Amino acid sequence: LQGNLLYASSNYKGKFVGASGTIISNSLVEIFTWQRFFQLSRLQELGIDNLDAWISQFAKAVTGIELSSRGTYKSITRLKQFNNMVVLKRIVSEFLDICTFDMVKDLCEIERPEAKYIEIMSTPSKAQLSYLDDCLDRAKAIEERKVEPSEDNYLKLTGHLTKAALWMRLLGNNEPEPIDSKLHKCIWNVWKIWQATTSIKSTQVIFCDLSTPKPGRYSVYNYLKDFLIALGIPQSQVTFIHDWNKNKRNELYQLVDEGKIRIVIANTHKGGVGVNIHRRGLIAAHQIQCPWRERDVTQQEGRLIRQGNGSILGVTLKRCYIFRYVTERLDAFRWQTIAYKQKMTWQFMNGEEINELEDIDKVVLDFQQISLMATGNSLLQEKAQLQDEAANLQILKVNHDRTQLQVKSQIKDILREISDGRTRLKAIESDIKRVHQLNSKDKPATKLAIHEAVNIAYKSKRASKQYIAIYRSFDIDCRYCHVHKKVVIGLIGDAQYSITKSRNDNPLELIDGFIDNLSNYQYQFEESINNKKVELARLNKIAGEPFEFENKLQ
């Protein structure tokens, strides 16, 4: 995509308009990708057109302390802390216009349902608890490197625990599903809502990204559909999104609008972006599995939290329901991570003046989390939370100490710059007093000498300085700059100055213009010194500040 944009803009001088409902799908670092698409020249101007340079300005590789299997700590470095968010939002606003519902809801009448979130908790079954114990043993073996990464690893273990949280049959356990499992609770809620909305034929959607239907294999989708049919829902009213390819989607939408299909079972990929099953009144969404990305949650919920939900009925639904089914000790970590990411994205998108945001980039479980899931020990969980808090405070302490060192270094540099600036300012004042006015008698000879020297510098591309003449009390020299591919003209009085000349510029006009405006140069230089004094006062206030949470850390 970026290649096409660059090709079109360079060859056809094209302009582009982009639109997206989810510009941040999982992490704030994705803003850099959008800037590369639409703001590349600006990034190059700022010197942050590669990811490393961008990260150095707006993100930090945060080192965290995590518990190992032996009860000791180990250091893990992750990219999760973002800073200078106010500056980033100002730069991004040059091409990106963010407009969210929260920004405009008080300014205009946008009718869409208010979502009511309902968490349905389920207790792990005996089979799930037994499998958790097995996973803890596997985690110990992985942590102690008793198994090769190709045989077992945390990513594989996370995938297995995700399946266990949904349906143990996915792991080969064919025992009957417990009556109070989250699948059965979902089926029961779907049936009750189906029955309650029979008169208006409202629609419901069940989201599940695992165990999608495939020919010749029994899946979670089949289990849900069979059970719903057993409860009395007509088979024709329950469908899988996978049975409707793109060519048949309009037919599906028509059947939903007519109330002939009332329950759609889908995954995020096929049932998220661009799926319109809301016009009959999409009353409820059932999330029986936590998606991997925050964007996926947004897309799922966007099927019913939207304008026109219920338009066929002549009204917009006042309220819709989003059921989240959580198996205790198995799903909690994933949902907490997604909730944190949603909060982070909301803060950035809605213009909150927050300069620092912290991301959670872990979607793979580690030993500590698996230990908490397996034991269910509240004291162990409290201990882990305190350890995490101590680790975070330690990170803040390291950042505070680093900031203090940087402030001391900056104070030293600014003091030197102010001192050097005062010396240069006196030299500029002296130069202004000793400037000779333009003398028409010596101008022709000087003009010829300067023009010849500049032409020679252009042709020879000589980088060393060449003295030319004295003009208006200044020694004049020139040299060729290979970086900018231009000639640099030097003026030497009590202070030294340089003027960059393009090939078509008249060198003598540049020199006269600079000398005649030397008092303006003096004023601008004084302003820069005053700005440094203001910055010095600000840094002096910061220098020596104690760590705010020192007592708490101790």
Long-range contacts (C-beta under 8 A, 24 or more apart in sequence): 1-37, 2-36, 2-37, 5-37, 6-40, 21-298, 21-299, 21-302, 22-295, 22-298, 22-299, 23-96, 23-98, 23-349, 24-294, 24-295, 24-345, 24-348, 24-349, 25-293, 25-294, 25-295, 26-293, 26-294, 26-295, 26-341, 27-341, 27-359, 27-361, 28-59, 28-82, 28-344, 28-345, 28-348, 28-357, 28-359, 29-55, 29-59, 29-79, 29-82, 31-88, 31-92, 34-92, 34-96, 35-91, 35-92, 35-95, 38-95, 38-96, 39-91, 39-92, 39-94, 39-95, 42-91, 42-94, 42-95, 46-91, 55-79, 57-84, 57-87, 58-82, 58-83, 58-84, 58-85, 58-87, 58-88, 59-83, 60-399, 62-358, 62-395, 63-395, 63-398, 64-391, 64-392, 64-395, 65-387, 65-390, 65-391, 65-394, 66-366, 66-368, 66-391, 67-367, 67-368, 67-384, 67-387, 68-143, 68-367, 69-139, 69-140, 69-143, 69-144, 69-367, 73-391, 78-361, 78-362, 79-359, 79-361, 80-358, 80-359, 80-360, 80-361, 81-356, 81-357, 81-358, 81-359, 82-356, 82-357, 82-358, 82-359, 83-355, 83-356, 84-355, 85-348, 85-354, 85-355, 85-356, 85-357, 86-353, 86-354, 86-355, 89-348, 89-351, 98-349, 98-351, 100-349, 100-350, 102-346, 102-350, 103-350, 103-351, 110-307, 111-307, 111-316, 112-305, 112-306, 112-307, 112-309, 112-316, 113-304, 113-305, 113-309, 113-310, 113-316, 113-317, 113-318, 113-319, 113-320, 114-318, 114-319, 114-320, 115-301, 115-304, 115-305, 115-319, 115-320, 115-321, 115-322, 116-319, 116-320, 116-321, 116-322, 117-322, 117-324, 118-321, 118-322, 118-323, 118-324, 119-324, 119-326, 120-182, 120-185, 120-186, 120-189, 120-323, 120-324, 120-325, 120-326, 121-326, 121-328, 122-180, 122-181, 122-182, 122-185, 122-325, 122-326, 122-327, 122-328, 123-180, 123-327, 123-328, 124-327, 124-328, 124-329, 124-330, 125-168, 125-178, 125-181, 127-168, 127-173, 127-175, 128-164, 128-165, 128-168, 128-327, 128-330, 131-164, 131-168, 131-171, 131-173, 132-161, 132-164, 132-329, 132-330, 132-370, 132-373, 132-374, 133-374, 135-160, 135-161, 135-164, 135-370, 135-373, 135-374, 136-370, 136-371, 136-374, 136-375, 139-367, 139-370, 139-371, 140-367, 142-367, 143-367, 154-364, 154-365, 154-366, 155-364, 157-365, 157-370, 158-363, 158-364, 158-365, 161-330, 161-365, 161-370, 161-373, 162-210, 162-289, 162-334, 163-210, 163-211, 164-330, 165-289, 165-327, 165-330, 165-331, 166-208, 166-210, 166-211, 166-220, 166-288, 166-289, 166-327, 167-210, 167-211, 167-220, 167-223, 169-223, 170-210, 170-211, 170-220, 177-223, 181-327, 182-288, 182-325, 182-326, 182-327, 183-220, 183-223, 183-224, 183-288, 183-325, 184-227, 185-325, 186-224, 186-286, 186-288, 186-323, 186-325, 187-224, 187-227, 187-228, 187-231, 189-284, 189-286, 189-323, 190-228, 190-263, 190-284, 190-286, 191-228, 191-231, 191-232, 191-233, 193-283, 193-284, 193-321, 194-228, 194-233, 194-237, 194-262, 194-263, 197-281, 197-283, 200-281, 200-313, 201-259, 201-262, 201-280, 202-262, 202-280, 202-281, 202-282, 202-283, 202-284, 203-256, 203-261, 203-262, 203-263, 203-264, 203-277, 203-278, 203-280, 203-281, 203-282, 203-283, 204-262, 204-263, 204-264, 204-282, 204-283, 204-284, 204-285, 204-286, 205-263, 205-264, 205-265, 205-266, 205-271, 205-277, 205-282, 205-284, 205-285, 205-286, 205-303, 205-304, 206-263, 206-264, 206-265, 206-266, 206-285, 206-286, 206-288, 207-266, 207-267, 207-268, 207-271, 207-285, 207-286, 207-287, 207-288, 207-289, 207-291, 207-300, 208-265, 208-266, 208-267, 208-288, 208-289, 209-267, 209-268, 209-269, 209-289, 209-291, 209-292, 209-296, 210-289, 212-242, 212-267, 213-240, 213-242, 213-243, 220-288, 221-265, 224-265, 225-265, 228-263, 233-262, 233-263, 236-260, 236-261, 237-261, 237-262, 237-263, 238-262, 238-263, 238-265, 239-263, 239-264, 239-265, 240-264, 240-265, 240-266, 241-265, 241-266, 241-267, 241-270, 241-271, 241-275, 242-266, 242-267, 242-270, 249-275, 252-277, 253-277, 253-279, 256-280, 257-312, 268-296, 268-299, 268-300, 271-300, 271-303, 272-296, 272-299, 272-300, 272-302, 272-303, 273-299, 275-303, 277-303, 278-303, 278-304, 278-306, 278-308, 278-309, 278-310, 279-308, 279-309, 279-310, 279-311, 279-312, 280-310, 280-312, 280-313, 281-309, 281-310, 281-312, 281-313, 281-317, 282-309, 282-317, 282-320, 283-317, 283-320, 283-321, 284-320, 284-321, 284-322, 284-323, 285-320, 285-321, 285-322, 285-323, 286-323, 286-325, 287-322, 287-323, 287-324, 287-325, 288-325, 289-325, 290-324, 290-326, 290-331, 290-334, 290-335, 290-338, 291-338, 292-363, 294-338, 294-341, 294-342, 294-345, 297-338, 297-342, 298-342, 328-376, 329-372, 329-373, 329-374, 329-376, 330-373, 333-365, 333-369, 333-373, 334-363, 337-362, 337-363, 390-553, 393-549, 393-552, 393-553, 394-553, 396-547, 396-549, 397-547, 397-549, 397-550, 397-553, 400-547, 400-548, 401-547, 403-542, 404-542, 404-543, 404-544, 404-545, 407-539, 407-542, 407-543, 408-543, 410-539, 411-536, 411-539, 411-540, 411-543, 414-532, 414-535, 414-536, 414-539, 415-536, 417-532, 418-529, 418-532, 418-533, 418-536, 421-525, 421-528, 421-529, 421-532, 422-529, 424-495, 424-525, 425-522, 425-525, 425-526, 425-529, 426-494, 427-493, 427-494, 427-495, 428-494, 428-495, 428-518, 428-521, 428-522, 428-525, 429-522, 430-493, 430-494, 430-495, 431-473, 431-474, 431-493, 431-494, 431-495, 431-518, 432-518, 432-519, 432-522, 434-473, 434-493, 434-494, 435-472, 435-473, 435-515, 435-518, 436-472, 436-473, 437-472, 438-472, 438-512, 439-472, 442-471, 443-508, 446-471, 446-508, 447-508, 450-476, 450-478, 450-489, 450-507, 450-508, 450-511, 451-507, 451-508, 453-478, 454-478, 454-487, 454-489, 454-501, 454-507, 457-487, 458-487, 458-503, 465-490, 471-511, 472-511, 472-512, 472-515, 474-511, 474-515, 476-511, 478-507, 491-515, 497-521
